[in-house]
Amino acid sequence: MEISKIKELALASGFKLKDQVNGEPDLNAYVYEFAQALEKEVLAQSHSVFGQEAVTINDTETLDSEITQISEAMAENHCFGCGELDQLEILVAKAMKLGELYERQKWQEAKSIPEGFVLMRKEATASFKEKLDELLFNLWTGDHGCDWDGFVSVDAIDSDEIWQMVIEASQENSQ
C-alpha cells in the first residue's frame, strides 16, 4: 500500500501527526510498518481463504493484454464487422463481470457466519455477568443447590440454562 494511502487512512482513523527527527510533522514510522505488516497478513489470509495468491496489478494488466490480443486476432482472422466486434467486446466484458461476481460471492461466503452459529465479543457483557451471578446465587441459596458446606451441587447446574444465557448475550452484542 502506498505511504500516502496509509497516512490518509491513519489520519481518518484518529492518528495524529507528530514532529519527526527532520522537523516535519508525520506519522511515526511504526504506524507505516504496522499498516504494511497488516496488509501482508490480510493477503496471506486471503490466500488461505481462496487457495490462491493475491491478485496484483501485473496479473490484471497481463490478462487485459491477452484479451486484447485474442480479440484483435479473432477480428482479423474471422473478418468481423463493427457490430460483431462490439458484440464480442460485450461478451468479454460480461464474462469478466461474471468472474468478478463469482469471486465476490466466494468472499462473502467465507466471511458469513454459518447457520446455527453466532458472533460474539471475547469479553462477557455486564448483562451476562449479572445473569450468571444471579443464577449461581440462586443455586447456592436454593432448596437443592446448597449442600451445607457452602458448595453448589454440580447436579444443580443446568448447562443448557447457562448456554442459553451465552446465546442471549451474543444476541445483545449483535443488536
WOLINRA-V356840 format. One record per helix or strand of 2 or more residues. SS is the DSSP state (H for helix, E for strand). FROM is the first residue (numbers start at 0). TO is the last residue. If there is no record, write none. Layout:
# WOLINRA-V356840
SS:FROM:TO
SS:FROM:TO
This chain:
# WOLINRA-V356840
H:2:11
E:17:18
E:24:25
H:28:49
H:56:77
H:81:110
H:125:140
H:153:155
H:158:173
